[in-house]
Amino acid sequence: MGLKEVEQDILRKGEAEVKAIILEGQREADTIIADAKEKVKEYQKKAEDSTSQLLSQMERREKAAAEFEVKKNILDAKKALIEEAAQKTRESLEALPQKERDRHISSLLSRAGEEIKVQTVYANSRDRHAVEANDTICYKKGDMNGGLIAETEEGDVRVDYTYEEILQDLKEKSLQHLGGILF
């Protein structure tokens, strides 16, 4: 075997080894690319699932916020109606004929008498006559639109039956009832 043939044999073997190395490198590159593509697909699926969950959560939050806002607006409207009704009631009570006011005062005195031993009654001057109809009770002028505040002899216990207090109590009960319904 001549030098040329040895050289040719070495070149062929070198080329074969180069081709084998290139082929092996290509196989490894294909495997790496296939793995990378699979990981990308997995990542995309996870990202899509995560995005879907986030969108779903955002939709639920927005829906809940919108429902809350609607309930709040309804409550505000009902509060306004209750306040308007209370104002109209105040005006109606102030415009009552004296005989009717006297009956109210008498009824309120009876209710107060069921709770405490009434000695002193605070009422406005318009209701003085109805209070003084009971000669065992001491009348004192009070700053109120109507109704009365009854007090024991010692002055340590009071019962507030002023129109303002009665209306305020009704408003609070109505708002509590509405709040229970809405929330």
C-alpha contacts under 8 A as a table, 3 or more apart, distances in Angstrom:
res1	aa1	res2	aa2	distance
1	M	5	E	6.04
1	M	6	V	6.74
2	G	5	E	5.15
2	G	6	V	6.22
3	L	6	V	5.02
3	L	7	E	5.97
4	K	7	E	5.00
4	K	8	Q	6.01
5	E	8	Q	4.88
5	E	9	D	5.96
6	V	9	D	4.94
6	V	10	I	6.08
7	E	10	I	5.12
7	E	11	L	6.11
8	Q	11	L	5.05
8	Q	12	R	6.05
9	D	12	R	5.08
9	D	13	K	6.10
10	I	13	K	5.08
10	I	14	G	5.92
11	L	14	G	4.91
11	L	15	E	5.89
12	R	15	E	5.04
12	R	16	A	5.97
13	K	16	A	4.95
13	K	17	E	6.03
14	G	17	E	5.00
14	G	18	V	5.98
15	E	18	V	4.92
15	E	19	K	5.96
16	A	19	K	5.03
16	A	20	A	6.01
17	E	20	A	4.92
17	E	21	I	5.98
18	V	21	I	5.00
18	V	22	I	5.93
19	K	22	I	4.97
19	K	23	L	5.86
20	A	23	L	4.95
20	A	24	E	5.95
21	I	24	E	5.00
21	I	25	G	5.93
22	I	25	G	4.93
22	I	26	Q	5.96
23	L	26	Q	4.99
23	L	27	R	6.17
24	E	27	R	5.05
24	E	28	E	6.19
25	G	28	E	5.04
25	G	29	A	5.97
26	Q	29	A	4.95
26	Q	30	D	6.01
27	R	30	D	5.04
27	R	31	T	6.15
28	E	31	T	5.02
28	E	32	I	6.06
29	A	32	I	5.02
29	A	33	I	5.99
30	D	33	I	5.05
30	D	34	A	5.99
31	T	34	A	5.06
31	T	35	D	6.10
32	I	35	D	5.12
32	I	36	A	6.03
33	I	36	A	4.96
33	I	37	K	6.05
34	A	37	K	5.08
34	A	38	E	6.21
35	D	38	E	5.06
35	D	39	K	6.16
36	A	39	K	5.05
36	A	40	V	6.10
37	K	40	V	5.01
37	K	41	K	6.19
38	E	41	K	5.07
38	E	42	E	6.24
39	K	42	E	5.02
39	K	43	Y	6.05
40	V	43	Y	5.01
40	V	44	Q	6.02
41	K	44	Q	5.07
41	K	45	K	6.16
42	E	45	K	5.12
42	E	46	K	6.18
43	Y	46	K	5.06
43	Y	47	A	5.99
44	Q	47	A	4.97
44	Q	48	E	6.00
45	K	48	E	5.06
45	K	49	D	6.10
46	K	49	D	5.07
46	K	50	S	5.99
47	A	50	S	5.02
47	A	51	T	5.95
48	E	51	T	5.04
48	E	52	S	5.99
49	D	52	S	5.03
49	D	53	Q	6.18
50	S	53	Q	5.10
50	S	54	L	6.13
51	T	54	L	5.04
51	T	55	L	6.06
52	S	55	L	5.15
52	S	56	S	6.12
53	Q	56	S	5.03
53	Q	57	Q	6.13
54	L	57	Q	5.06
54	L	58	M	6.06
55	L	58	M	5.02
55	L	59	E	6.06
56	S	59	E	5.10
56	S	60	R	6.24
57	Q	60	R	5.10
57	Q	61	R	6.15
58	M	61	R	5.06
58	M	62	E	6.03
59	E	62	E	5.11
59	E	63	K	6.01
60	R	63	K	5.09
60	R	64	A	6.05
61	R	64	A	5.07
61	R	65	A	6.03
62	E	65	A	5.03
62	E	66	A	6.04
63	K	66	A	5.07
63	K	67	E	6.09
64	A	67	E	5.06
64	A	68	F	6.06
65	A	68	F	5.05
65	A	69	E	6.12
66	A	69	E	5.04
66	A	70	V	6.20
67	E	70	V	5.09
67	E	71	K	6.20
68	F	71	K	5.06
68	F	72	K	6.02
69	E	72	K	4.96
69	E	73	N	6.09
70	V	73	N	5.10
70	V	74	I	6.16
71	K	74	I	5.04
71	K	75	L	6.08
71	K	182	L	6.28
71	K	183	F	7.93
72	K	75	L	5.02
72	K	76	D	6.07
73	N	76	D	5.01
73	N	77	A	6.11
74	I	77	A	5.08
74	I	78	K	6.12
75	L	78	K	5.02
75	L	79	K	5.98
75	L	178	L	7.13
75	L	179	G	7.49
75	L	182	L	7.55
76	D	79	K	4.97
76	D	80	A	6.17
77	A	80	A	5.07
77	A	81	L	6.26
78	K	81	L	4.92
78	K	82	I	6.07
79	K	82	I	5.02
79	K	83	E	6.07
79	K	175	L	7.02
80	A	83	E	5.05
80	A	84	E	6.03
81	L	84	E	4.99
81	L	85	A	6.04
82	I	85	A	5.03
82	I	86	A	6.07
82	I	171	K	6.62
82	I	174	S	7.77
83	E	86	A	4.97
83	E	87	Q	6.12
83	E	171	K	7.53
84	E	87	Q	5.07
84	E	88	K	6.21
85	A	88	K	5.11
85	A	89	T	6.05
86	A	89	T	4.96
86	A	90	R	6.14
86	A	167	L	6.43
86	A	171	K	7.53
87	Q	90	R	5.03
87	Q	91	E	6.26
88	K	91	E	5.04
88	K	92	S	6.08
89	T	92	S	4.93
89	T	93	L	6.03
90	R	93	L	5.12
90	R	94	E	6.17
90	R	163	Y	7.56
90	R	164	E	7.87
91	E	94	E	5.15
91	E	95	A	6.24
92	S	95	A	5.09
92	S	96	L	6.25
93	L	96	L	5.24
93	L	146	G	7.63
94	E	145	N	6.83
94	E	146	G	7.29
96	L	100	E	6.31
96	L	101	R	6.25
97	P	100	E	5.50
97	P	101	R	6.39
98	Q	101	R	4.97
98	Q	102	D	6.05
99	K	102	D	5.06
99	K	103	R	6.37
100	E	103	R	5.05
100	E	104	H	6.29
101	R	104	H	4.98
101	R	105	I	6.19
101	R	127	D	7.13
102	D	105	I	5.12
102	D	106	S	6.11
102	D	127	D	6.73
102	D	129	H	7.79
102	D	130	A	5.09
103	R	106	S	5.05
103	R	107	S	6.10
103	R	130	A	7.94
104	H	107	S	5.09
104	H	108	L	6.06
104	H	147	G	7.46
105	I	108	L	5.02
105	I	109	L	6.01
105	I	127	D	7.21
105	I	130	A	6.31
105	I	131	V	6.97
105	I	147	G	6.14
105	I	148	L	7.22
106	S	109	L	5.09
106	S	110	S	6.31
106	S	130	A	6.70
106	S	131	V	7.38
107	S	110	S	5.11
107	S	111	R	6.35
108	L	111	R	5.04
108	L	112	A	6.13
108	L	147	G	7.25
108	L	148	L	7.39
108	L	161	Y	6.71
109	L	112	A	5.05
109	L	113	G	6.01
109	L	131	V	8.00
109	L	148	L	7.95
109	L	150	A	7.60
110	S	113	G	4.97
110	S	114	E	6.41
111	R	114	E	5.22
111	R	115	E	6.82
112	A	115	E	5.23
112	A	116	I	6.14
112	A	117	K	7.99
112	A	118	V	7.01
112	A	150	A	6.47
112	A	159	V	6.42
112	A	161	Y	7.93
113	G	116	I	5.31
113	G	117	K	5.76
113	G	118	V	5.83
114	E	117	K	7.80
115	E	159	V	7.90
116	I	151	E	7.77
116	I	152	T	6.63
116	I	157	V	7.75
116	I	159	V	7.84
117	K	151	E	7.83
117	K	152	T	5.66
117	K	153	E	7.63
118	V	121	V	7.44
118	V	137	I	6.95
118	V	150	A	5.95
118	V	151	E	5.56
118	V	152	T	4.99
118	V	153	E	7.01
119	Q	136	T	7.14
119	Q	137	I	5.10
119	Q	138	C	6.17
119	Q	150	A	7.39
119	Q	151	E	5.94
119	Q	152	T	5.08
119	Q	153	E	4.93
120	T	137	I	5.55
120	T	138	C	4.62
120	T	139	Y	5.96
120	T	140	K	7.14
120	T	150	A	5.89
120	T	151	E	5.10
120	T	152	T	6.53
120	T	153	E	6.87
121	V	131	V	7.26
121	V	137	I	6.82
121	V	138	C	6.17
121	V	139	Y	5.12
121	V	140	K	6.08
121	V	148	L	6.47
121	V	149	I	5.60
121	V	150	A	4.53
121	V	151	E	6.17
122	Y	139	Y	6.09
122	Y	140	K	4.79
122	Y	141	K	5.49
122	Y	142	G	4.89
122	Y	148	L	5.54
122	Y	149	I	5.04
122	Y	150	A	6.46
123	A	127	D	6.19
123	A	128	R	6.57
123	A	131	V	7.85
123	A	139	Y	7.35
123	A	140	K	6.58
123	A	141	K	5.41
123	A	142	G	4.71
123	A	143	D	7.29
123	A	144	M	6.86
123	A	146	G	6.79
123	A	147	G	6.42
123	A	148	L	4.77
123	A	149	I	6.72
124	N	127	D	5.60
124	N	128	R	6.57
124	N	141	K	5.47
124	N	142	G	5.07
124	N	143	D	6.10
124	N	144	M	5.86
124	N	145	N	6.72
124	N	146	G	6.29
124	N	147	G	7.92
124	N	148	L	7.83
125	S	128	R	5.04
125	S	141	K	6.12
125	S	142	G	7.71
126	R	129	H	7.40
127	D	130	A	5.53
127	D	131	V	6.57
127	D	146	G	7.31
127	D	147	G	7.92
128	R	131	V	5.21
128	R	132	E	6.08
128	R	139	Y	6.87
128	R	141	K	7.80
129	H	132	E	5.20
129	H	133	A	6.20
130	A	133	A	5.28
130	A	134	N	7.76
131	V	134	N	6.12
131	V	137	I	7.32
131	V	139	Y	6.47
132	E	135	D	5.86
132	E	137	I	6.84
132	E	138	C	7.34
132	E	139	Y	6.44
134	N	137	I	5.91
135	D	138	C	7.58
142	G	148	L	8.00
144	M	147	G	7.54
144	M	162	T	6.95
144	M	163	Y	7.91
144	M	164	E	7.65
145	N	162	T	7.62
145	N	163	Y	6.79
145	N	164	E	7.37
146	G	162	T	5.83
146	G	163	Y	5.37
146	G	164	E	7.75
147	G	161	Y	5.64
147	G	162	T	3.99
147	G	163	Y	5.06
148	L	160	D	6.49
148	L	161	Y	5.14
148	L	162	T	4.74
148	L	163	Y	7.79
149	I	158	R	6.67
149	I	159	V	5.62
149	I	160	D	4.50
149	I	161	Y	5.64
149	I	162	T	6.31
150	A	158	R	5.55
150	A	159	V	5.14
150	A	160	D	6.56
150	A	161	Y	7.76
151	E	155	G	5.63
151	E	156	D	7.46
151	E	157	V	5.79
151	E	158	R	4.44
151	E	159	V	6.46
152	T	155	G	5.03
152	T	156	D	6.60
152	T	157	V	5.67
152	T	158	R	6.68
153	E	156	D	7.97
154	E	157	V	7.67
155	G	158	R	7.15
160	D	165	E	6.81
161	Y	165	E	6.32
161	Y	166	I	6.22
162	T	165	E	5.22
162	T	166	I	6.23
163	Y	166	I	5.12
163	Y	167	L	6.05
164	E	167	L	5.25
164	E	168	Q	6.06
165	E	168	Q	5.00
165	E	169	D	6.07
166	I	169	D	5.15
166	I	170	L	6.28
167	L	170	L	5.05
167	L	171	K	6.11
168	Q	171	K	5.03
168	Q	172	E	6.19
169	D	172	E	5.20
169	D	173	K	6.20
170	L	173	K	5.17
170	L	174	S	6.08
171	K	174	S	5.09
171	K	175	L	6.12
172	E	175	L	5.08
172	E	176	Q	6.06
173	K	176	Q	5.10
173	K	177	H	6.10
174	S	177	H	5.08
174	S	178	L	6.14
175	L	178	L	4.95
175	L	179	G	5.92
176	Q	179	G	4.97
176	Q	180	G	6.11
177	H	180	G	5.13
177	H	181	I	6.36
178	L	181	I	5.08
178	L	182	L	6.07
179	G	182	L	5.17
179	G	183	F	5.63
180	G	183	F	5.49
